[in-house]
Amino acid sequence: MHDFLTESMDQEKSDDDLSDGHYQLLTNTFMQLSKNIQEDIRHYLREEQDYRLSRYNQNLLMPLPKHMLVNTFLSMKNMSLDLEAQQSFDVYDISAKRHFIYTTQSQVIINNFKVTTDDTAQSEIFYVTLQPKTPAKLDRCAFELWINPALWSKLEYRLAQLKSALFHNEKIWVELYYDDGSTHHCQAHLEDIRYTLPMNDVVRLMLTSPEFFLGFKVVLDQMPIFSDAKLIKAVCLFDVSALKRGEIREFSAFKDNLFKNNIIPLFNLYEGYSSAQKLDDTYDKIPLIHAEDPSARAFYVHQVWENNQLYKEYYHHIFSEYVFHKHVGKLGFYPKNIKESVTQSKKVFVKAMWSQNVTHGHLLKLSSNAINAAQTRYELVCLKPGVSINNFRYVDRVVQVFRAFSDLDMRNKDAFLIALKFLCGAEYIDIYQKFKSAVRSIEYNAVSNGIIIEVQQASDFAFVEHIANVISTFFYVNSPQAIQVNTQVANIYK
């Protein structure tokens, strides 16, 4: 009995002995398991961050499609032509022999006017004359003007400063002259052009493409009624007393080209449907593929359809089982009842706004069924590339700024700069660097609920003023309390 037990114990001891090879194998196995677990945890955290960002803070990703300003020249019998938002334009890249779809994302008013500006060097009033190419009846109470965006390369942010001066007194006078010798003095007001893009995307557009905000509408407060008289001239009197004398003289040097009409902002953004995709049991993200153009990428998902039925809960983003992951152009499915979802077959497609994920050159040919006028031609004013989505890490940091608005908000210099760096992204970091070096101080005045920003040099005043207004708008749109803080740039060099 003793020998048997001893022999068994010796055998077990022999079985438990591990060579260096066994130890190495076990070590490698546990290291691989540890690595796999770490990868799984990282993957889960990325997925969770992806999910939360796409469901709750997708509005902070803010990509922008390619966009351009074009000037149209045409002959038409009527005084004006309205283009509503979502009007489609075919843009043909002559060099690449490829078609692109652009649309209007604002209401545009095309007018049959020639625009001239009188000499204003010695006056605080800009006299802008609108003369119809042929006398015609005044068929509507509004028309559209632009501070010429083609001058941006010469005057830059001073053009934005001029627009601010025009809006300093939004009420203006318009003198109307008719072919029967009668005149009419009409009060009018100015209105901004409003883009239909999401509000945060509009803020980023203000930062990266300020030329797109140089347009405005002149709206007559009372429509003059003349039975047979035709308009031969309209003169707008713009009060620019908010500008200094030297600034007025600077703008007067460009008087022959300072104001333009018939500028059309266009965006490579159009509505369409995705191809139907069958949901599998992995519930992985569904790739959104345009039914006709594989180069198109979904920008905004407006509707989701299950088995040809509208999924109405998509409009309630907190409760929706579908989440659009904008950064990858895919639709995630997160079922409330997994057991029920497994037993049901679903094919899903979406109605979305798309942008073609292909670049094009400047040699373009434009056409549109929206403008049915003789001898229509288009001239490219500026062409802007698309802007990428924001970095996830920056999104998390900015969300923290908004959530802690009472302690860490735009009234704190660091948070003000964080927001600007966030909006700039990697592509426009030069704007952030320029602003940071141009600013001497950022201080909050609790009495006036205003931010006072001092600039280092007078030449940076217009730039700093524009960027400060962009950041103020960004905080107003996103802060939980929607607190509006007045931002004043102190021009200490007056």
C-alpha positions in Angstrom: 0.0 0.0 0.0 2.8 2.4 0.9 4.6 1.7 -2.3 1.5 2.2 -4.3 0.8 5.6 -2.7 4.4 6.7 -3.0 4.5 5.7 -6.6 1.2 7.6 -7.4 2.5 10.8 -5.7 5.8 10.6 -7.5 3.8 10.2 -10.8 1.7 13.3 -10.0 4.8 15.3 -9.1 6.4 14.2 -12.4 3.3 15.3 -14.3 3.3 18.8 -12.6 6.9 19.5 -13.4 7.1 22.1 -16.2 10.0 22.7 -18.5 11.2 26.1 -19.6 9.2 25.5 -22.8 6.0 24.9 -20.9 6.5 28.0 -18.8 7.2 30.1 -22.0 4.1 28.7 -23.7 1.9 29.5 -20.7 3.5 33.0 -20.4 2.8 33.7 -24.1 -0.7 32.4 -23.8 -1.6 34.6 -20.8 0.1 37.6 -22.5 -2.0 37.1 -25.6 -5.2 36.7 -23.5 -4.3 39.9 -21.7 -3.7 41.7 -25.0 -7.0 40.4 -26.4 -8.8 41.6 -23.3 -7.2 45.0 -23.5 -8.1 45.2 -27.2 -11.7 44.2 -26.4 -11.9 46.8 -23.7 -10.5 49.5 -25.9 -12.8 48.4 -28.7 -15.8 48.6 -26.3 -14.8 52.0 -25.1 -14.4 53.3 -28.6 -17.8 51.8 -29.6 -19.4 53.4 -26.5 -17.8 56.8 -27.2 -18.8 56.5 -30.9 -22.4 55.6 -29.8 -22.7 58.4 -27.2 -21.2 61.0 -29.6 -23.4 60.0 -32.5 -26.6 59.9 -30.4 -26.1 63.0 -28.2 -23.4 65.2 -29.7 -23.5 64.6 -33.4 -24.2 68.3 -33.9 -20.6 69.1 -32.8 -18.9 67.1 -35.6 -19.7 69.9 -38.1 -18.3 68.7 -41.4 -18.9 71.0 -44.4 -19.3 69.9 -48.0 -17.5 71.6 -50.9 -19.1 75.0 -51.5 -18.8 77.9 -54.0 -20.0 81.4 -54.8 -21.0 82.2 -58.4 -22.1 85.4 -60.0 -24.8 84.9 -62.6 -25.3 87.2 -65.6 -28.6 86.9 -67.5 -31.4 88.7 -69.4 -34.9 88.6 -68.1 -38.1 90.5 -68.6 -39.2 90.6 -65.0 -37.5 92.7 -62.3 -36.6 89.6 -60.1 -36.5 85.9 -59.9 -36.7 83.9 -56.7 -34.7 80.7 -56.1 -35.8 78.7 -53.1 -33.5 76.5 -51.0 -32.6 73.1 -52.5 -32.6 74.3 -56.1 -30.3 72.1 -58.0 -27.4 73.1 -60.2 -25.4 70.8 -62.5 -21.6 71.5 -62.1 -19.5 70.0 -64.8 -15.7 69.7 -64.2 -14.4 70.2 -67.8 -11.0 68.8 -67.0 -12.1 65.7 -65.2 -15.2 65.3 -67.4 -17.4 64.6 -64.3 -20.7 66.0 -63.1 -21.4 67.3 -59.6 -24.7 68.2 -58.0 -24.8 71.5 -56.1 -27.8 73.1 -54.5 -28.8 76.4 -52.9 -29.1 76.3 -49.1 -30.8 79.7 -48.8 -33.3 81.7 -50.6 -31.7 83.7 -53.4 -33.2 86.7 -55.2 -31.9 87.3 -58.7 -32.5 90.9 -59.9 -32.4 92.5 -63.3 -30.2 95.4 -62.0 -26.9 97.0 -62.7 -25.3 98.1 -59.4 -23.1 101.2 -59.0 -21.8 103.1 -56.0 -21.4 106.9 -55.9 -18.3 108.6 -54.6 -18.6 108.5 -50.8 -15.2 109.5 -49.6 -16.5 112.7 -48.0 -19.7 111.3 -46.7 -21.0 109.0 -44.0 -23.7 107.7 -46.4 -23.1 105.1 -49.2 -25.3 105.8 -52.2 -25.8 102.5 -54.0 -27.7 102.8 -57.3 -29.7 99.9 -58.7 -30.6 100.5 -62.4 -32.8 98.0 -64.3 -31.3 97.0 -67.6 -34.8 97.7 -69.1 -37.6 99.6 -67.2 -39.9 97.1 -65.5 -42.6 96.9 -62.8 -41.4 96.5 -59.2 -42.8 93.0 -58.7 -41.7 92.4 -55.1 -40.7 94.3 -52.0 -37.2 92.8 -51.5 -33.9 92.5 -53.4 -30.5 91.1 -52.6 -27.1 92.8 -52.5 -23.6 91.5 -51.7 -20.5 93.3 -50.5 -18.4 92.0 -53.3 -16.8 88.8 -52.1 -14.3 89.0 -55.0 -12.5 91.8 -53.0 -11.7 89.4 -50.1 -8.1 88.9 -51.3 -7.6 92.6 -51.0 -9.7 93.7 -48.0 -10.3 90.5 -46.2 -12.1 90.9 -42.8 -12.6 94.6 -43.4 -15.5 93.5 -45.7 -17.1 91.8 -42.7 -16.5 95.0 -40.8 -18.3 97.0 -43.5 -21.3 94.7 -43.3 -21.4 95.1 -39.5 -21.4 98.9 -40.1 -24.3 98.6 -42.5 -26.3 96.6 -39.9 -25.5 99.0 -37.2 -28.6 100.9 -38.3 -30.8 98.3 -40.0 -33.3 101.0 -41.1 -32.4 102.7 -44.4 -34.1 104.8 -47.0 -34.6 103.8 -50.6 -35.4 106.3 -53.3 -37.5 104.9 -56.2 -37.6 106.6 -59.6 -40.2 105.8 -62.2 -40.5 106.3 -66.0 -43.5 108.7 -65.6 -41.3 111.1 -63.7 -42.7 110.2 -60.2 -40.5 109.4 -57.2 -41.1 107.5 -54.0 -39.1 107.7 -50.8 -39.5 104.4 -49.0 -38.2 103.2 -45.7 -36.6 99.7 -45.7 -34.7 97.4 -43.4 -31.9 94.9 -43.8 -32.1 91.2 -43.3 -29.3 88.6 -43.2 -29.2 85.7 -45.6 -30.2 82.5 -43.6 -28.7 79.2 -44.5 -30.7 76.0 -44.0 -27.7 74.1 -42.7 -27.7 73.0 -39.0 -26.8 75.9 -36.7 -23.4 74.6 -35.7 -22.5 74.0 -39.3 -23.4 77.6 -40.1 -21.2 78.8 -37.3 -18.3 76.8 -38.7 -19.0 78.2 -42.2 -18.8 81.7 -40.7 -15.3 80.9 -39.4 -13.9 79.1 -42.4 -15.8 80.9 -45.3 -16.6 84.4 -44.1 -17.2 85.5 -47.7 -20.5 83.5 -47.6 -21.9 86.0 -45.1 -21.4 89.2 -47.1 -24.8 89.1 -48.6 -28.0 90.7 -47.3 -31.6 91.6 -48.3 -33.0 95.1 -48.6 -36.7 94.8 -47.7 -39.1 97.7 -48.4 -41.4 98.3 -45.4 -44.2 99.4 -47.6 -44.7 98.3 -51.2 -45.4 101.4 -53.4 -48.3 100.8 -55.8 -48.3 102.5 -59.2 -50.6 101.1 -61.8 -48.6 101.5 -65.0 -45.3 103.1 -64.0 -42.1 101.2 -64.4 -39.0 101.5 -62.3 -36.0 103.1 -63.9 -33.8 103.5 -60.9 -33.5 102.7 -57.1 -31.0 104.4 -54.8 -30.2 102.9 -51.4 -28.8 105.2 -48.7 -26.7 103.2 -46.3 -25.5 104.8 -43.1 -21.9 104.0 -42.5 -21.2 106.4 -39.6 -20.1 103.5 -37.5 -16.9 103.5 -39.6 -14.0 105.8 -39.1 -13.2 108.4 -41.8 -10.1 106.5 -42.9 -12.0 103.3 -43.3 -14.7 105.1 -45.4 -12.0 106.4 -47.7 -10.5 103.0 -48.0 -13.8 101.5 -49.2 -14.5 104.4 -51.5 -11.4 103.5 -53.5 -13.3 100.3 -54.6 -16.6 102.1 -55.1 -17.0 100.9 -58.7 -16.9 97.3 -57.6 -17.9 97.4 -53.9 -21.4 96.1 -54.2 -22.7 93.3 -56.4 -26.0 91.5 -57.0 -26.9 88.0 -58.4 -24.4 86.2 -56.2 -25.4 82.5 -55.6 -24.0 80.4 -52.8 -24.0 76.7 -53.8 -23.2 73.6 -51.8 -22.3 70.1 -52.9 -25.2 68.8 -51.0 -28.4 67.2 -52.4 -31.3 65.0 -51.3 -31.5 61.3 -52.2 -32.1 57.8 -51.0 -29.7 55.0 -50.1 -29.9 51.5 -51.4 -31.9 49.1 -49.2 -29.7 47.0 -46.8 -30.7 43.9 -45.0 -30.1 43.8 -41.3 -28.2 40.7 -40.1 -28.0 39.3 -36.6 -24.7 41.1 -35.8 -26.5 44.4 -35.9 -23.3 46.0 -37.2 -23.3 49.5 -38.7 -25.2 49.6 -42.0 -23.2 51.2 -44.8 -25.2 54.0 -46.5 -24.7 53.7 -50.2 -26.4 56.2 -52.6 -28.7 54.4 -54.9 -27.1 56.1 -58.0 -23.8 57.5 -57.1 -21.3 55.3 -55.2 -19.0 58.3 -54.6 -21.7 60.1 -52.5 -21.5 60.1 -48.8 -24.4 60.7 -46.4 -24.1 64.1 -44.6 -27.5 64.3 -42.8 -30.0 61.5 -42.4 -33.6 62.9 -42.4 -35.7 59.7 -42.5 -35.3 56.0 -41.9 -37.5 53.4 -43.6 -38.0 49.8 -42.4 -39.5 47.3 -44.9 -40.8 50.3 -46.8 -42.5 51.8 -43.7 -41.4 55.1 -42.3 -39.7 54.6 -38.9 -41.2 57.6 -37.1 -39.2 57.3 -33.8 -36.0 58.4 -35.7 -37.1 62.0 -35.1 -36.8 61.3 -31.3 -33.0 60.7 -31.2 -33.0 59.6 -27.6 -35.5 56.8 -28.2 -34.6 55.8 -31.8 -33.2 52.4 -32.4 -31.2 53.8 -35.3 -28.3 56.2 -34.9 -26.5 57.8 -37.7 -22.7 57.7 -37.4 -21.8 60.7 -39.4 -18.0 60.2 -39.2 -18.2 56.9 -41.1 -21.4 57.4 -43.1 -23.1 54.4 -41.5 -26.3 53.7 -39.7 -26.1 51.9 -36.4 -29.0 49.7 -35.1 -29.5 49.3 -31.4 -32.7 47.2 -30.8 -34.8 47.7 -27.8 -36.0 44.1 -27.9 -33.2 41.8 -29.2 -35.3 38.7 -29.1 -38.0 40.2 -31.2 -35.5 41.7 -33.6 -33.8 38.3 -34.2 -37.1 36.8 -35.4 -37.9 39.7 -37.8 -36.3 40.3 -41.1 -35.7 43.9 -41.9 -34.5 45.9 -44.9 -33.5 49.4 -44.2 -32.9 52.5 -46.4 -32.7 56.2 -45.6 -33.6 59.6 -47.1 -30.5 61.8 -46.6 -28.5 64.8 -47.8 -25.5 63.6 -49.7 -22.1 65.1 -50.8 -19.8 63.6 -53.5 -16.6 62.5 -51.9 -14.5 63.6 -54.9 -12.7 66.9 -55.5 -12.9 68.9 -58.7 -11.0 71.8 -60.3 -11.9 75.4 -61.0 -12.7 75.0 -64.7 -16.4 74.5 -64.4 -19.6 74.7 -66.5 -22.8 75.4 -64.6 -26.4 75.0 -65.6 -29.8 74.8 -63.8 -33.4 74.4 -64.7 -34.2 76.8 -61.9 -33.0 79.7 -64.0 -34.9 79.8 -67.3 -33.5 83.0 -68.8 -31.8 83.8 -72.1 -28.1 84.2 -72.4 -27.4 83.0 -68.9 -23.7 82.6 -67.9 -22.0 82.0 -64.6 -18.7 83.3 -63.2 -16.9 81.5 -60.4 -16.2 83.9 -57.5 -14.6 81.5 -55.0 -14.4 77.7 -54.5 -14.0 76.2 -51.0 -13.0 72.6 -50.2 -15.0 70.5 -47.7 -14.1 70.6 -44.0 -13.5 67.4 -42.1 -15.4 66.3 -39.0 -14.0 67.4 -35.6 -11.6 65.2 -33.6 -13.4 63.1 -31.0 -11.1 64.2 -28.2 -11.9 67.8 -28.9 -15.6 67.1 -28.9 -15.4 65.6 -25.4 -13.5 68.6 -24.2 -15.9 71.1 -25.6 -18.9 69.2 -24.3 -17.3 69.6 -20.8 -17.0 73.3 -21.4 -20.7 73.6 -22.2 -21.8 71.4 -19.3 -19.8 73.4 -16.8 -21.0 76.8 -18.2 -21.1 78.5 -14.9 -17.5 77.6 -14.0 -15.7 77.1 -17.4 -17.4 79.1 -20.1 -16.5 81.6 -22.8 -16.0 84.3 -20.2 -12.9 82.4 -19.3 -10.0 83.1 -21.8 -8.9 79.4 -21.8 -12.4 78.2 -22.7 -12.8 80.9 -25.4 -9.6 79.7 -27.0 -10.6 76.0 -26.6 -13.8 76.7 -28.5 -11.9 78.5 -31.3 -9.3 75.7 -31.6 -12.2 73.2 -31.8 -14.0 75.1 -34.6 -10.7 75.5 -36.6 -9.8 71.9 -36.4 -6.5 70.8 -38.0 -7.3 72.3 -41.4 -7.7 75.9 -40.1 -5.4 75.9 -37.2 -3.7 79.0 -38.7 -6.8 81.1 -37.8 -6.4 80.0 -34.2 -2.7 80.8 -34.1 -3.4 84.2 -35.7 -6.1 85.1 -33.2 -4.1 84.0 -30.2 -1.1 86.1 -31.3 -3.4 89.1 -32.2 -5.2 89.3 -28.8 -3.6 91.1 -25.8 -6.3 90.2 -23.3 -9.8 88.7 -22.9 -11.7 89.9 -19.9 -15.3 89.5 -18.7 -17.3 92.5 -17.3 -20.0 91.1 -15.0 -21.9 94.5 -14.8 -22.4 94.7 -18.6 -22.4 90.9 -19.1 -19.9 91.6 -21.8 -16.5 90.4 -23.0 -13.8 93.0 -23.7 -11.1 91.9 -26.0 -8.0 94.0 -26.6 -5.9 93.6 -29.8 -2.2 93.9 -30.1 -2.3 95.9 -33.4 -4.9 98.1 -35.1 -4.5 96.1 -38.3 -5.9 93.0 -36.6 -9.1 94.7 -35.3 -11.5 93.6 -38.1 -10.2 90.0 -37.9 -10.4 89.7 -34.2 -13.9 91.3 -34.2 -15.2 88.7 -36.7 -13.7 85.7 -34.9 -15.0 86.9 -31.5 -18.5 87.2 -32.9 -18.2 83.6 -34.3 -17.2 82.3 -30.9 -20.0 84.2 -29.1 -22.5 82.7 -31.5 -21.1 79.2 -31.0 -21.5 79.5 -27.2 -25.0 81.0 -27.5 -26.1 78.1 -29.8 -24.7 75.3 -27.6 -24.7 76.5 -24.0 -27.3 74.8 -21.8 -28.6 78.2 -20.5 -28.4 79.8 -23.9 -26.7 82.8 -22.4 -26.0 85.5 -24.9 -22.8 87.5 -24.0 -22.0 90.7 -25.8 -18.5 90.6 -27.2 -16.7 94.0 -27.7 -13.3 94.3 -29.3 -11.6 97.3 -27.8 -9.9 99.3 -30.5 -7.3 101.2 -28.4 -5.8 102.7 -31.6 -8.6 105.0 -32.5 
